[in-house]
Amino acid sequence: QVQVAESGGGLVQAGGSLTFSCEVSISIESTNAMGWYRQAPGQERELVSFLHTTGLIYYANFVEGRFNISRDSAKNMLYLQMNSLTPEDTAMYYCATHIPPASWGQGTQVTVSS
């Protein structure tokens, strides 16, 4: 069973930054992509960003240039740097392997205060 573990969430003021890390128990290169998703209370889970093994990167429209996804294949790690956070970014953030997602982490909570 693939293990996925996120870290890096927390409480931050509006305008602040956070960086998530995601460690997976398989080679990132064995997946077709790695992605970050989020789910706000009462909302559907939505895709934030993915990084394809070809290097193709996708960001959701609401990112608006504020986030940066990256990976360290040697360490089987995926990252998401988030800047200029707003209260609307408050959600549980999840890392997942593959597109469509196959294995999920437990999530890491982000709360952005105004």
C-alpha positions in Angstrom: 0.0 0.0 0.0 1.3 3.4 -1.0 2.0 5.7 2.0 1.5 9.4 1.5 2.2 11.9 4.3 1.7 15.6 4.2 3.2 18.2 6.6 3.5 21.9 6.9 0.0 23.2 7.6 -0.9 25.6 10.3 -2.3 28.9 11.2 -1.2 31.9 9.3 -2.3 35.5 8.9 -3.6 36.8 5.6 -0.8 37.7 3.3 1.5 35.1 4.8 3.1 32.1 3.4 3.3 28.3 4.0 5.2 25.5 2.4 3.8 22.0 2.3 5.8 18.8 2.0 4.5 15.4 0.9 6.5 12.3 1.3 5.5 9.1 -0.6 6.7 5.6 -0.2 7.1 4.9 -3.9 9.2 6.5 -6.5 7.6 9.7 -7.8 9.0 8.8 -11.2 6.8 5.7 -11.1 3.7 7.8 -11.1 2.3 9.8 -14.0 1.9 12.9 -11.8 1.7 14.1 -8.2 -1.0 16.6 -7.1 -2.2 18.9 -4.3 -5.9 19.1 -3.6 -7.9 21.0 -1.0 -11.3 20.7 0.7 -12.9 23.6 2.6 -15.7 22.9 5.1 -18.9 22.1 3.3 -17.1 22.2 -0.1 -16.1 19.6 -2.6 -12.5 18.5 -2.8 -10.8 20.5 -5.6 -7.5 20.2 -7.4 -5.0 22.9 -6.6 -2.1 21.9 -8.7 -0.4 18.9 -10.2 3.1 18.2 -11.5 3.3 15.7 -14.3 6.4 13.5 -14.7 7.0 15.2 -18.0 7.4 18.5 -16.1 4.0 19.9 -17.1 2.5 21.9 -14.3 -1.1 22.8 -13.8 -2.5 25.4 -11.4 -6.2 26.0 -10.7 -7.5 29.4 -11.6 -7.8 30.5 -8.0 -4.0 30.1 -7.5 -3.4 33.3 -9.6 0.3 32.9 -9.5 0.6 32.7 -5.7 1.6 29.0 -5.4 4.6 27.0 -6.7 4.7 23.2 -6.9 7.9 21.4 -7.1 9.4 17.9 -6.4 12.6 16.2 -5.3 12.5 12.9 -7.1 15.6 11.6 -5.3 13.8 12.0 -2.0 10.3 11.1 -3.3 9.0 14.5 -2.0 6.5 16.9 -3.4 6.2 20.5 -2.3 3.7 23.3 -2.5 4.9 26.8 -1.6 1.9 29.1 -1.0 2.3 32.9 -0.8 -0.2 35.8 -0.4 -2.6 33.5 1.5 -6.2 34.7 2.0 -8.9 33.4 4.3 -10.4 31.8 1.2 -7.4 29.4 1.2 -8.5 28.0 4.5 -9.0 24.2 3.9 -7.6 20.8 4.5 -4.8 20.2 1.9 -4.1 16.8 0.5 -1.3 15.2 -1.5 -2.2 12.5 -4.0 -0.3 10.3 -6.4 -1.2 10.0 -10.0 -3.8 11.8 -12.2 -6.5 10.7 -11.6 -5.6 10.4 -8.0 -4.8 7.0 -6.7 -3.4 7.3 -3.2 -4.1 10.0 -0.7 -2.5 11.4 2.4 -4.4 12.2 5.6 -4.3 15.9 4.8 -2.8 19.0 6.6 -5.0 21.8 7.8 -4.4 25.4 6.8 -6.2 28.2 8.5 -5.7 31.8 7.3 -6.9 34.5 9.6 -8.0 37.9 8.3 
